[in-house]
Amino acid sequence: MGWIFLGIIATLFGIGFFVDWSYKKRGIHDFDPEENAKHVSGYDKAYLEAHSSQVKDDHNNGGF
């Protein structure tokens, strides 16, 4: 059972390293958050704000 778990973890790390390597190979290493924010819809911004506010309230009220 433990070997299967370790295999899954190793596979996930391998996939992560492969994706990182392929992005760097293509030259995708400089992300501009302000440029990305220009392409977000108003609905997505409103959802994110509502979710962030709810998480903040949950944290301030003790969580569970």
Secondary structure, 3 states (H helix, E strand, C coil): CHHHHHHHHHHHHHHHHHHHHHHHHHCCCCCCHHHHHCCCCHHHHHHHHHHHHHHHHHHHCCCC
